[in-house]
Amino acid sequence: MKTLLSVLLAASGLLLSPAGAQPAAAAPAPIVFMSDFGTADDAVAQCKGVIYGIAPDVKIFDATHNIPAYDIRLASFFLREQAGFWPAGTVFLAVVDPGVGTARKAIVMKTRNGQYFVGPDNGIFTLPARLFGVEETRGIVMPGSSKNAVTATFHGRDVFSPAAALVAKNPEQFKNIGPLIANPVLSEWAEPVAGPDGIEGSVMFVEPAYGNVWTDIGETYIRHIAKNQNIAIRISGREITLPLTAAFGDVSPGKPLAYINSRGFLSLALNMADFAKKYGVKPGDPVRFGISDATFIDIGRLPAKNIHLDIRYATAGNFAKTAVYPAARCYLRKPAADGLAKAAALAEKDNFSLCVLDCYRPLAVQEAFWKLIPDERYVADPKKGSKHNRGMAVDVAACDAKGNWLELPTQFDDFSGKAAAASSAGSPGALANRSRLQKAMTGAGFEIFPSEWWHFDFPGWEKAGIENFPFAAE
């Protein structure tokens, strides 16, 4: 029976071992192995045999051995992606080594999150190094015991595997693996280039089992594009128009779609079919993601600091006395969105911000409003469609940096003559703030709507189609 003293000693870590007993050795760190070797021969098995010969208790996990031959960039991408799921101390053995046997160095890199990366110094560790930071890098000059001499063509087995085993077995061996390397190779791979009308990128990966195409265009480049909107993609010499959706099932089987994949990158697919095969796409192909004037922009996802969403139809604070939008979102077609961003910049120079009250309005909501107030001074006839239905009108108030309204002539959805854009009703301060708002909006190209001081239309609205797509509730 355990005594109280033994329980306390055990809990505090002070319980003495039986006479002559040695403390148990710490378990080796896991090794995560990735390569472009494939599995058609025994190369992977030979590497594992070397590792087990040095560290018999180590656990080896295969990330993938199907990296396309010599694709250092994709290997680096996968290393960065998986490393965040593994604990400190994990050893990543990564062998994509087109320069094997040349003067390129063999290294072990320790990142600031306490992980180790073993492989060639050819840029393969660029992306995890940039994400986690580099604590120290050492050249491998004493890789340990390989039963064979170091060959010129199989450093994965003869150099990198022994080094990975030694560090996994005892992290202190990292200090003994070889001399410090001051400047490991970090590649400067081309990044997507964003212009006013689109983004230029490239194909990073094609999922072998499905034919889905991953680009290097990250979500940050396109997060402001409204979901379920058609976008234009140029790839493999073709122009393809397809919807930007949240899930494969948002389109019919065999139909194309664009989506943000689980890694946060713009990807292209056919629902339950092979996009890459149909369109002849391969890794490295250039991709152009076009933003046309018809594209709807999600204003809430723009980086503008002085645009505040105060979407009244997502609350009961409107004339309908009920929320008609499932979320407080503002969508505008690109020309109007660009105009609003310019208006915000002009407002910032005049020391105020913009509180956006309403933007795109689905036609179904317009029909509901018309039933409540069938008066074209305030609500457009849904048979004709409103400028809001086209994503070319915005309701906006002047507010401070925290989104609090400045003094203005009336509240939103006031249907009296006081709400007219040229009304003289209101205090001097309210009229002055209205004038400041009008100056910023017209300076950005908007036109004043006579019946409502808060309503502004963007030129060209009559060329834009009436839309009825629902709001995203995300």
N, C-alpha and C positions, 0 to 999 in steps of 0.2 A: 504494500500500500504506500502511495506517495505521501511523504510528510509535507506539512505546510511550508517548511523551509525549502524543500526541493522544488515545490511548485513556484515559489517566489523567485528562487534562483533561476529556474528555467525561463520564467517570464522576463527576467531582467537580462538574460543572456549570460549569467555568471555561473551556471551549473557546470561543474568540472567534469571532464571526460574521465572514464575509467582509466586506471593506471596503464600507461603505455599506449593508450589509444590516440590516434592522430585525428585532428579535425578533418571532417569531410571536405574534399576539394570542391570548389565551386564548379557547377555545371558549365560546360563550354557554352559560349554564345551561339545562337543560331547562325547558319550561313545560308544566304539567299543567293542562288546561282542563276545567272542569266548569260546567254551566249547566242551566237548565230550559227552554232554547230549543227542544228537540226538533230534528228534522232534516227537517221538512216544508218549510222554506224555506232561504234562504241566509244566515241570521243568523250561524251559526258560521263559514261561509266568509268573510264580511266581516270578522269579528274577526281571523281568521287572516291575511287580506290586510294588515290594518293592522300586525300584528306583523311579518310578513315584510318589509314596507316599511321598518321601523326596524332589524330584526335579521335580515338575510337568511339567516344561518347557523344560526339557532336551530332546535331540534327541538321540535315541539309534539306532545303526547300527549293524546288525548281520554280523560278519566276516564269521563264520561258526560254526555250532554246530555238525559237523560230523567228528571232529578229532577222529581217531581210539581210542578206549577206552584205557586210561592210557598212551597214546603216548606223553610223555612230550617233547621229542626231536622235533617231528614234530610240536607240538604247538609252541615251541620256534622259530622254523624256520619260520612258518607263521607269528608270531608276528613281527619278524625282517623284513620280506618281506613287510608287509603292513604298518608298522609304517612310512616308508619314504614317504608315500603318504598322511599322515595326518598332520595337522598343530600342532604347539606347543600348549600345553594345553590339547590336546586330552587325554582322560582317556581310557586305554585299560583294560577291565575286562576279565581276562583269567582264566578259571576254568577247569583244568585237574588235578585231585587231588586224586590220589590213596591212599594218606596218610591222608585223611580227618578224623578228630576226634582224631588223634594221637598228639604227642608232636611237630610236625612240625609247624613252625610259619605261621601266616597270615601277609602279608606285603603290603605296597604301596611303590613302587620304583619310584623315580623321576630321569629321565635320563638327561644328559647335553643338550639335544636338547629341553628340556622343556615339555616332555611328562610324563604321569603317568601310571604305570603298577600295577594293583591290582590283587592279587591272592595268592596262596600258595607259601611258600618259599621252593620250591622243585627243583629249577633249571629251571623252565619254562621261566624265564626272562633272561636266560644266553645269548642268541644270540643278542637280542636288547641291552643288557647291554654292551656286547663286542663291538658292532658296534657304539653305541652312547656315551658310558661312563656313569657311575653312579654318579649323584650329591649327592643323599641322599636316604636312605631307612629307613622306619619306620615300626614298628610292629603295627598291628591293635589291640587296646585294647578297643576302644570306637567306634564301628561301626555305632552308630546312632540308629535310632528307627526301629527295626523290630517288627512287631506286635506279632510275636511269639518268644518264648524263643529260644536261640541258641541251635540247635540240634547237635548231634555228626556226622550226616551223610549228612547234607545239608548246608555246610558253604557257598556255592555259593549264596544261598538265604539269609542266616542269618548273614553272616559276610562280604563277599566280595561285594555284591550288595549295602548294606548301605554305605560302605566305598567309593565305586565308586561314588555313588550319592552325598555324601557330598563333595568330592573333585571336582566333575564336577560343582556343584552348586557354590562353593566358594573355589578356590585353596588355600586360606589361611588356610582352615581346614586341609590341609596336615600336618601342624606343630602340630596340636592338635590330630591327629589320633592315636598317640602312641609314644613310645620311639624310639630313634635311634637304628638301627641295623647296627653294624659295618661291619659284614661279611655275606651278604646274600649268599645263596647257588648259586654257579656258577658251572655248571657241566662240567666235562672234557670228553666230548664225543669223541670217537675215530675218528680221521681224516683219510682220504685216505692216503695210504702209496705208494710212488712212488719209483720204482726201475728202473734199466737200461732197462728192457724189458717190463715194464707195470706198471699199477697202481691197487692196491687192495682197493676196497671200498665196499659200501653196498647199498641196495635199501632203499631209504628214503620214497618213496610215490608211490602209484599206483593211477592214476586218475580214479575214479570210473566210470565215464561215457564212457571212451574210452579204458581203459586198458593200457595206456601209463605208462612206468616205469621210475620214476625219481631216479637217483643215487645221491650219495653225492660227486661225482667226479666233481669238479668245472672246468670251462672253462680254468682256468690258468694251469691246469695239461695237457690239450690236445690242447691248442690253436695253437700249432706248427704243428699239423697234417693237411695235405692238405685235402681240401674238396673233396668229391666224391671218396675217397679211401676206399677200403675194410679194415675193422679192425676186430680183433678177440675178442669176448666177451665170457667169461665163466660165466654162471649164471644158477642156479638151476640144477647143475650137467651136463650142456650141453655146448658144444663149438658151438658158432654161429658166422658165418662170415657175415658181413653186411656192407653196405656203410655208411660212415659218411657224411651226407648231410645237406643242409641248410633248406630244406622244405619237408613236407610229400609228396608232389606231384612229388618229384624228383625220386620216385620209383613207380612201378605199384601198383594198389590196391591189398592188401593182402600180399605185400612183406615187409620184415623187413628193418628197417633203424635205424641208430643212429643219434642223432641231439643234438644241444645245446638248451635247452628249454628257455623260456622267463625269467627264474630266473638265467640263466647262468650255468646250470648243465647238464652233459651228461645224455641223456635220450634215451630210446629204445621204438620203436613202430612198429606196422604194419600199413601201410597206409589203413585207413578205416576199421580196424579190431582190435581185442583185443590181444595185445602182452602178457600181464600177464596171460590171460586165456590159450592161446595156449601153453605157455612154463611153466606154473605152478609157476609163480613168486609171491612172497608176500613180504611186507615190512620187512626189516631186513636181507633179503637174501644177502650173500656175492656176490660181482661182481668183476671180474678181467678183466680189459681192457688191452689187449695185444698189444704191438708194435713189429711187426715182421720185419725182414730184408726187406720185400716187401713194408713196409709202406713208403709213401712219407712224408717227413718232410718239412714244410714251414720255410726256413732258416730265413726269415725276422721276424719271431715270436719267434726266440730263444733269450735268454737273453744275448748272447755274445756281449760285448761292442765294440769289435774291428773288427766286420764284418759289412761292409757297402755295401748296394746294389747299384750297378751301372749297372743295367741291360740294356745293349745297344740295345737289340732287342725290348725293350719297347719304344725306341726313334728312331729317324732317324739317329743316330750316329753309323751306321754299314754299311757293304758293300752293303746291299740291299737298303739303303737310305730311308727306311720307317719303321714304327713301325709294327712289326709282332706279338707282344704280347699286349694284352689289358691292362696289368698292370705290374709294375716292381716287379715281384715275382721270387723267387728262390726255386724250389722244388728239393730235392735229396732223394734217398732212404736212409733208416736209416744207413747202413754202411758208405756210402759216407758222410752223414750228420754228423755222429759222427767223421769221419775223418777230416771234415772241421772245426768242433769245436776244435779238438785237434790242427790242424794247426794254428788256430787263437790264441790259447794259446801259442804256440811256437813263433809265430810272436810277440806277446805281450812282451815276454821275450827279444826279439831282438829289441824292441822299434819301431815296425811298425804295421800297420793294414792291413787287407785284403779287397780289393774292388772286389766284386763278379760281374762278367760281364755276365755270362750265366750259367745255370744249366740244369734242365730238359727241353727238347724241344719236343713238340708234333710232331708225325710223319708227319702230314700234313705240318708243317713248314719245316721239313727236305726235303720234296718233292719239296716245292717251292724253297728252296735254291739250290737243285740239278739242277733245271732248269736254274738257274742263273750261277752256276759254277759247271759243271759236272766233277770235278777233285778230286779224292779221297785223294789227299795230303791235301786238305783243307775242303772238304765236303764229308761226308760218303754217299755212295749209299743208298738211302732209301729202296731198295730191301733187303739190308742186315741189315739196321738199324744202327744208330750210338750209341755210348756210351751215348751221351746226350739224345737220345730217351729212354734210359733205366734208366735215372736218376742216372747214375753212373759216370758222368764226370762233371767237373766244370772249367769254365774260370775265372781266378782271376789275379789281379794285386796287387802290393805292393803300399800302400798309407799311409798317415799320419793319425793321430787320428781324423781329421775332414773329412776324405774321399778324400783328394786331392792326386792324383797320385804322387808317387816318380818318379824320372827320371828312365826311362826304355828304352830298345833298340829301340822299335817301338811303334806305336799306335796299338790298337786292330784291328783285321781283316786286318792286313798288310799281303799280300800274296807274298811278296818278300823273298829272302833268308835271309835277315836281321832278320826276325821274328823267324828263327830256334832257337830251345832251346839251341844249342851249338854254335851259330854264334858268331864270334869275333867282329862283327860290333857293334859300339856304343861306347860311352864314358866310361872311367873307372868307373864313378859313376853309369851309367846305368847298366853296366855289374855286378857291385857289388850288386846292388839292385836286379837284376834278380837272382843272386846267393843266396841271402838271402831268396827270395821267394821260390826258389827251395828247399832250405834246410828245410824250415818250412813245405812245402807240402810233400816232401818225408819222412820227419821225422814223419809225421802223416799217412804214408802208401800209399800215392798217387804215381802214376807213371808218369814220364815226357813224354809228347807227342813230338816227335822230330821236327815236322814242325812248332810248335807254342809255344812260350815261355810261353804263358798265359794258355795253355790247360793242364789239369791234369786228369788222369783216375784213378778210384779206382779198385783194384783187385776184381775179381769175377763178373765183368760186364757182361761177356758172359753168366752167369746163370740168369741174370735178363731179364724179358720180355720187349719187345718193347711196349711203351704206346703211346696213342694218345688222352688222356683226355685234355680238354681245360683248359686254365688258369682261375683261379677265378678272376673276375674283381673287387671284393670288395676291 
